[in-house]
Amino acid sequence: MEFMLPQDLTDLSKIPIPTNPSVKVVDLSPVVGAVHQNSGNLDRTTAKEKAVNLIQQLKRFRLSDIDYSSTVLEKFQYWRYNPPMSLPFLSRNEVWIELTQEQVDMIMRTFKN
């Protein structure tokens, strides 16, 4: 499980020290990606299906170099924002896959035209 800290906590010295020794604070490098937002229940199987759908959608934006490789499908992330007791149709979920800067530039050029 991961938690993302607010943007104003960019300095690790400002982050509260975890009281549980199994909790680790890790500084991740910035990356860019594509996100598909949906509602409803989201488990690993459904999230993988959403990741495949996102890849198909990106291919329509002429990103021919993105594929269903094990790298993409093993590295995708799925994020759930609501507590488990939320009504499924009111929940917010996202599936995220990493893109290269070149892929982002290609998408941006597609939308500018």
Buried (B, 14 or more C-beta within 10 A) or exposed (E): EEEEEEEEEEEEEEEEEEEEEEEEEEEEEEEEBBEBEBBEEBEEEBBBEBBBEBBEEBBEBEBEEBEEEEEBBEEBBBBBEEEEEEEEEEBBBBBBBBBBEEBBEBBEEEEEE
